[in-house]
Amino acid sequence: MNRGSDVVKKVKILVVEDDYVQFMSMEMVMKIWGYEVLGPVSSSEQVLESVRQNRPDLVLMDVNIQGCMDGIDTAKEILDKYKIPVMLITGYALSELHHRLQSVKAAGFLMKPYDPQTLRSAIEALMNSPV
């Protein structure tokens, strides 16, 4: 018997990463965890187009991306326009970005380098948090 209520929708995560090896590593572990991975995209324009077309449940985005906007400004647009949570990833000290990050209601921040378990914990905490 196939009941529609038994169907579980996979969480779609858009990964914004210009380092293909890093993307492949993230994609591999996130697929093992059961997530649907979109990407890679590496510019603000590609991010916004992918968000418009695919409506991911979460965007994992490096602060330093290509295009006319950086990750912080792109996150602002995604949050304002689509209300999709964005987790920013950065290798910079958060104190260096503090003044700009205050204006972004990002779902979270992940510092590079991070291990897979830290990534998983951050995603799970975000996906299980109330809206």
Stockholm file with secondary structure:
# STOCKHOLM 1.0

chainA/1-131         MNRGSDVVKKVKILVVEDDYVQFMSMEMVMKIWGYEVLGPVSSSEQVLESVRQNRPDLVLMDVNIQGCMDGIDTAKEILDKYKIPVMLITGYALSELHHRLQSVKAAGFLMKPYDPQTLRSAIEALMNSPV
#=GR chainA/1-131 SS CCCGGGCCCCCEEEEECSCHHHHHHHHHHHHHTTCEEEEEECBHHHHHHHHHHHCCSEEEEESSCBSSSCHHHHHHHHHHHHCCCEEEEESSCHHHHHHHHTTCCCSEEEESSCCHHHHHHHHHHHHTSCC
#=GC SS_cons         CCCGGGCCCCCEEEEECSCHHHHHHHHHHHHHTTCEEEEEECBHHHHHHHHHHHCCSEEEEESSCBSSSCHHHHHHHHHHHHCCCEEEEESSCHHHHHHHHTTCCCSEEEESSCCHHHHHHHHHHHHTSCC
//
